[in-house]
Amino acid sequence: MRTGKIARLPHEIRQQLNRRLEDSEEAEPILKWLNALPEVKKVLNEKFGAHPLSKQNLSEWRLGGFREWQAREDAMDFLNNLDDQPTHNPQTSSSSSTGRLSLWLALQYALAARALVESTADQPARWARLREICADISRLRRSDLFAERLELERAWLLFEQANTSQQKEKDFWAWTERPDIREKLFPDREGGLSPETLEKIEKELRLM
């Protein structure tokens, strides 16, 4: 949790501020706007001795809270854009919730790794955290591969079932072409099928 002046401001004001920073608005008009807001004055009076926001406060927010906000916005845009993909993707179609979550998590790990590389933390601490991230990504990737294998197994099972049904039908019609069977099926075309023949056909169909 951030505890600076801007971090203590109401959420809606921080959102508006981030939008202005995203539009590359200059610091002076931003500070003039912020310090004139009643909500901002209330926070500054209650928690910071009525000292107004300064360029230093804005600079610190730009390097901290604003970057975090950008990362979250990028992640949300990434997820929303998945719905616009025209191609079939097993991770974003039938299993959309888990697939999209997996992709979102991967993006979050990438953002965290980038933030670590740019941080001023000591080298041993950074490398230790990066190793932890690599281990998490490896586990996430194994989960993705397992899900893909399940999709392939389901598709193969459906294919096998379809082939089995077709083969049964093919075998049945081949069976009806046998001379001995045709003789039983059509002993007397004018008289129709005998009860014994009908019973034989029904039995064979049940077996298939």
Secondary structure, 3 states (H helix, E strand, C coil): CCCCCHHHCCHHHHHHHHHHHHCCCCHHHHHHHHHHCHHHHHHHHHHCCCCCCCHHHHHHHHHCHHHHHHHHHHHHHHHHHHCCCCCCCCCCCCCHHHHHHHHHHHHHHHHHHHHHHHCCCCHHHHHHHHHHHHHHHHHHHHHHHHHHHHHHHHHHHHHHHHHHHHHHHHHHHHHHCCHHHHHHHCCCCCCCCCHHHHHHHHHHHHHC
